[in-house]
Amino acid sequence: MGRFSEDELQAVVSRYEATRAAALTERDDQLRAFHAAGWRPVDLQRATGYSRETIRQALRPEVRRATNISRRRTSPQPPPDYRPYGDRKPYIVAETLAALHGPTEGTVTLPRHLDWSGHPEYDLNRTARLASMYKVVLTEASTVEDLHTWLDADLLRRLWPTLWLPPQLRQRWEKAFPELAATRNNAA
């Protein structure tokens, strides 16, 4: 955190909030003045690019207050038994890395059940596309066969430290294969 203090950061945020509130008030006053001069809400929308709701709240401050109070009162809370998606998703983990003998070069096209993006072609000679394919296969595999078909053990070990994966998936794979966790620790 170095040379800056928490108090200085709070001061920056306070100044921003104060100027933001003042700017909002000024903007709304000006929009109401234009409206009083004969501009219709639809004309204000067209000229400013603001949404219909923004114009409505600017012209009628009581509507904004009521909306804000309503939002505060009804902040969505997950049900008590809620579990994040990553905890519910059935990520597939290989039984052994030795069984992963997928392609290592060229261009591959993943099947639709793995990649429905509309761009399922991956040039494995391009590191970014290779890493992208591995992420897709790891997150979307529905069977161990998917993993065996599309992943290569040596490439997985090499890519593992740099793959951007859901934490739950990473934990499951590293629990099953501590050597993957070690590659990540060695890369750090």
N, C-alpha and C positions, 0 to 999 in steps of 0.2 A: 504494500500500500504506500510505502515510500514517503514521499514528501507531502502528500495530501492527507488531511484529516477527515474523519467522518463528519465533523461539524461543517467543514468546507463543502463537502458533497451535499449535505442537507441544505446548505445555503443556496447552492446552485439549483437544486430541485425546487426550493421555495420560490426563488426568483422566477423560474420557468413557470410554475403554477400561477403565480401572481400575474405575470405578463400574459399568459394564456387566457386567464379569466377576463382580464381587461380587454384583450383583443376580441374575445367572443362577445362581450358586452357591446363594444364599439361596432362590430360587424352587425349584430342584431339591430342596434339602434339605426344604423344606416339602411339596412334592408327595410325596416319599418318606415323610414322616411321615404324611400323609393315607393313603397307600397301606398303610403298616404298621398304621394304625388301622382298616383294613377297606374303604377305598374302592377300587373296581375301576378299572382304567385307563379303561374306557368311561365310568364316572361322572366321573372327572377330566376327560376330554375334554368331556363334556356341560357340566359346570359352568364350565370355563375357556374353552372355545372353541378350545383348542389342537388341533393335528392329532394323529393317532394316533402318527406318527413322533416328534413333539415329546415326547409323554408317554413313549414308549418310551425315548427318549434321556435324559429326566429321571430315570426310574426306574432306568436302567442306564447310569451314566456311561461305562463301558467301551465301550458301543455308540457313544456320541457321539465318544469319542476315535478309535475305529476308523473311523467315518464321516468325521471331519475329516481323518485321515491319508490315507484313500483319496481324498478330494476333492483334496487337495494333490498326490497322486501322479499323478492322472489328469486334470490340467487340460487341457481340450481345446485342441489346436493345429490350426490349419487346415493342409491339405495344402500342400506347397511351391509348387504351381502355382496356389494360390487367388488369385482376384481378387475384390474387393468387388462386390456386386450392381450398384452404380451404374456400375462400370467395364464390366460385362458387358451391361447393359440397352441395347437399341438405341434410344436416344432419337432421335426424328425432328426434323429441323430444316428449316424452310422454305427454299426456294431464294431467295425474295425477300420482303421485308415487304410490298411493294406488292400481292402476291397475297392478302393476308389481308383478306377482306371479310366477316367473320362478323357476327352480330347485335350491335347496340349498345344495345338497350333492350328492355323487355318481359320476358317469362318464356320461357325455353327449357328443353327437356327433352333432355338428352344421351342418345345411344344407349347401349345396355347395354355394348357393347365399350369404351366410354370410362368410363362410370360405372355400376358394378354395386352401388353402396352401398345401393340401395333408396330413395334420395332424389335422383334425377337432375334435379329441377327447380331452376332457378336464376333468381331475380329479378334481372335485370341492373341494375335501378334501385337495388339495395342493394349498396353498395361491397364489403362482406364476401363476399356471395354471388358477385359478379362476380369478385373475386380468387380465390375458391375454385374457380369454374368454370375460370378460366384455368390454375390450377395443375393441375387434373385433366386438362384437354386437353393441356397441355404434357407432362405426365409419362406419359400413357396413349395418346397418339396413335400409331397404327400405320401411318398413311399421311400423305403431305403433304396429301392431300385433306381429312383430318380437320382439319388446321390451317387450311386455306383456308376450310372450312365454318364453323368455330366461333370463330376468333380474328379480331379486327380490329386492324390495324396501329397505329392511333392509340391505341386502348385499351391495347394491349400495351406501347407506349412509356410511357404514363402509369403503368401498374401495375407495370412491370418492377422499379423500385427496391424495392417493398414485397412482391413475391411471395416466398414461402418455397419455394424449389426445391432439388432435389438439386444439390450442387456440380458434378457432372459435366454435368448438363443445362445449368446456367447457363453453364458454361465453353464448351460447344459452341455455344450460341446467341450468346454474346458474341464468340466467335471469328469466327462467320459475320457478325455484325452489331455492329461496334464501337460503333455509335450507342447500342445498348442498354447497353453497359458505361458509356458516357458519361452516360446518364441516371442510372445508379446512383451514379456519382462525383459528379454535380451535386447529388444529393439528400443526400449525406452531409454 
